[in-house]
Each structure stands twice: as structure tokens, then as C-alpha cells.
Amino acid sequence: MSGLSARSLPGLPEVTAGTDLAELIAGALDAERPARQLQDGQIVAIAHKVVSKAEGAVVDLRDVEPTARAHELAEQTSTPAAPGAAGAAPKDPRAVQIVLDQSAEILRAERGVIVARTHHGFVCANAGVDASNSADPDTLIVLPRDPDASARQIRARLRELTGACVGVLITDSFGRAWRHGQCDIAIGCAGIAPLDDWRGRRDSVGLELRATWLAVADAIAALADLARAKDSREPVVIVEGLERFVSDQDGPGALALLRPLKEDLFR
Amino acid sequence: MSGLSARSLPGLPEVTAGTDLAELIAGALDAERPARQLQDGQIVAIAHKVVSKAEGAVVDLRDVEPTARAHELAEQTSTPAAPGAAGAAPKDPRAVQIVLDQSAEILRAERGVIVARTHHGFVCANAGVDASNSADPDTLIVLPRDPDASARQIRARLRELTGACVGVLITDSFGRAWRHGQCDIAIGCAGIAPLDDWRGRRDSVGLELRATWLAVADAIAALADLARAKDSREPVVIVEGLERFVSDQDGPGALALLRPLKEDLFR
């Protein structure tokens, strides 16, 4: 038998630019009743929004001058009226401009959705730009500039504060091309093997074996999101039982999960 | 605080056509030391291969006569030589014929990969056809004909045998359009809300909120796969702590997770 468990951390105070997230996390662990220590081999999964806020990765709409392209895209992708609703919801061209600024390429812009490839290489809705959970309605949250670096930095600081060698995962919710709903995936990680590689075993008929290269970091992100109630404002989840994927080295990070452009069959 | 845990079930005997899976699962629970009972609200996640085997959803290559189209696709998608390997791996046209038989549409066939939409509507590599874990090298495993019905049937039988009202999930490993590796997703479910809907809250700038329609069943599938070691041959995982997604009714099943063709931006 093998197994795992996960729990969300309550009691994290509001995060603002400059917040030392590792310190908040260590403090929240101390405040658990009974107080708990981080252990070697545990994984600390953090919803990216608090990382973005701590790093100041927010943009004020009032500072944005939308280009003609942003006006055009806002028009083109106004959200269609929901069944029973009054009418189409117009997009704010300034918000679309922020999406454009975060994007290396717009893959699709229709049916109310902008699917973009970010400068990091992530393919997702709105290039990761999001307003939810933002205290200020005029402020949008963007993805951290280098989420793997963020993970490495938080990991080092957690080690400094607690002595524990943990894995750190930074997560976001991504839609999927052919399936409804969103699942959390890893946009940054440190001290975690992002992929578990069993390839090389080929079956006898030449079909690609369908489960030999496991996206471990993405699966942990999905699991972490289930460990909190959605409205609980608990961005941090501690996962136990996956020591086999945690390493002393920081490892390649979540960028290793990106399919290179030249292998992309669905641009 | 909220939390969850998952453990894989050891000691499941070999599954063959006609095996009563629910009976095997109940027996494996009894054999745990200490013996454990299924509890209301737990989720039983089952790797689809044992469901397919129990239902006889296997095809013998020796019974297959490949069409011209299968020969052509086999040629076109021969796996490119891996770095350091001797040469391209030819595909067996009979295996490709089985993929075609399982497919409603071939989306892509290049770079060694066939991406297909199955008759159920799942978009995945090889239309879900897989040889791994098959005891007989001449036999390929295909997806269950109606995985939601399989989940409902196993759930009803588990209730009959144990009295517990659990959720049942049938999982498979799917690749992703823009990310390396595979994650387990739900191809069938019963007694589980496949999606957790928080939509309707729209942010002030008209951007689609990016995490308001959670693919719960897929996240549970991903989590379950982490609870077993990959080579452990433990197809069954018991998940606790997600009672909020388990219902007395069977619910809409995993088909509710499929994005309809008319909303597909990436065919």
C-alpha cells in the first residue's frame, strides 16, 4: 500500500507587495492546533495569486492605454449572453491590453475567450490575467514573471526558517482544449520532479504507451486544489506521502512541462 | 482547515472477462490489516484497464484485418527513432485498425502520435487503445463501451455488498495539447459531481474568471494516480475527505466533462 494526504493551511493573513510568503507559511504552521512543523519531503503547494501579489505582479487598469488591437479584440470576444441573462458582457479594452502585454501569441479569440501563449510559454485563457480575489477592482493579477524562480526562492527561505527540505509548487487553474472546467496545474516548482519518466518501454505493436511519462507536478497541483474549499481563501496546501518526487536539488522546474512549439500539433 | 487522503488497495487478483470488480474490491478491503470498511462519502477510483478487462473490452490482433487506411496511417505515424535508438519503430497496421475502429474522428496523425476523438467523445492518443499491462501481447485493451454505466454498475454492486454509498470514478491517462506528460482524468463516474460550478460571478472587466468551473472528477483522478506507485499494479485507490462531492444520486457522469464539438476551438 502507498498513500498520500493533504491539508490546507488556515489563517494566512492578506498578502501585499513585499510580503515574505515563507514567513507567513511558517507562522501559519505554528498557529495550527496542535502546532505542526514542516517535514523533509513534504510539498508546499501555493496558489499563484498570493505569489503574484507578494511580487507586485499586479497591473492597475488606470495606468493602461489600450491599443487599437486591444479595442478590436475586446469587441471580437465580448462574452456571449448567458442563457437567461440580459445581454453580452463587454470586455474592458484595458483588460484586454494587459492580456496582450502578457502574451507571446494569441491562439484563439472567439466565443468570449482569449486563449494565449504567455511569454513563459503557458497556453491558457487570458494569458493568466485574472481579477478574482483581487481586493481592488481596478487591479488585475498577472502571472509571476518567473514562477520557477519564485518557487526556488520560497523553498530556500522555508528551509532557512524551518530547516525542512520540502518541494514547493506554484499552481494556477487552466482550462483544457477538449474538456469542460478547469484543473490546477503547476506553473512553477522547485525540489519536485515535474515529470516521472517511464518511457523506453515500448509495446509490441508500436503504439505509444499511453501512461509512461507522468506529469507529476500537475497532478499534485490538481490534488492540492481539492484539499481546500473553493471559497476558503486558503492558498497554501501541505501534501504528505510524495517524498519519492521530492529532491534535494531544485530540479528543472515547471518549464520542463511545456511542450516545445515545434512539437505543438494544436496551434 | 480541510483535507483529504488517499490510499491504494493492495492484493487485487488478476482481472479477467466476467470478474466481479466490486467483489474483488470488497475482498481487498477485508484483507487490509486492519480490515477496513468502505464508508459513505468515500470515493473509489479505478484505473479503466481492469474495468475494460472485466467487461471483455479487449481485441485480439489476430482477429483484425487492417484496411488500406490503417496501413497508410501506420506508415505515416511510425514512431520516429528515439535519440540513440536504432531506427523508427513501425506500427502494426492491425493495431492502427483497432484505433480507427474506436474513433469517430482522427484529429492528428503525425510525429508518431495518433490523436483521435473516440465514439464516446474523448480526445486522446490512440483513441484510448493500449497494450500495456495486457497479459497477452496479441491483445489490446480498449476503453469500456460506456464508462459511466460501468461506474454506476460497480457503485450499485459495492452498495449491495458493503452498504456504503460511495462515489465511483473510472480513470485513464490522457496527454495534453500543450504540456508534456500525462495526467489521469475521469472517463466515467457515478455518485460524484464531475464539475463544481461557481460561474455566474463575473469580474468587473468582462474577463472570464479563470477558476470558477472546477473539473472535480478529473482532479480526483489525478490525485488517485499519485496514491499508487506506477509499477505497483494497484488499480484501485480509496479517497477520503471529498464527501462534499459525493451524492446519493448517480449524477450526470463524466460525459458532462466533454466540451461539445461546436465549442471546440482546437479540432
Interface residues (C-beta under 8 A of the other chain):
Chain A: M1 S2 G3 L4 S5 A6 R7 S8 L9 P10 E32 L61 A74 S78 T79 A82 A89 P90 K91 D92 R94 A95 V99 R108 E110 R111 G112 V113 V115 R117 F122 V123 C124 A125 N126 G128 V129 D130 A131 S132 P137 L140 D172 S173 G175 R176 A177 W178 R179 H180 G181 Q182 C183 D184 I185 P194 L195 D196 W198 G200 R201 R202 D203 S204 V205 G206 L207 E208 L209 R210 A211 T212 W213 L214 A215 V216 D218 A219 I220 A222 L223 D225 L226 A227 R228 A229 K230 D231 S232 E234 G241 L242 R244 A256 L257 L258 R259 E263 D264 L265 F266
Chain B: M1 S2 G3 L4 S5 A6 R7 S8 L9 P10 E32 L61 A74 S78 T79 A82 A89 P90 K91 D92 R94 A95 V99 R108 E110 R111 G112 V113 V115 R117 F122 V123 C124 A125 N126 G128 V129 D130 A131 S132 P137 L140 D172 S173 G175 R176 A177 W178 R179 H180 G181 Q182 C183 D184 I185 P194 L195 D196 W198 G200 R201 R202 D203 S204 V205 G206 L207 E208 L209 R210 A211 T212 W213 L214 A215 V216 D218 A219 I220 A222 L223 D225 L226 A227 R228 A229 K230 D231 S232 E234 G241 L242 R244 A256 L257 L258 R259 E263 D264 L265 F266
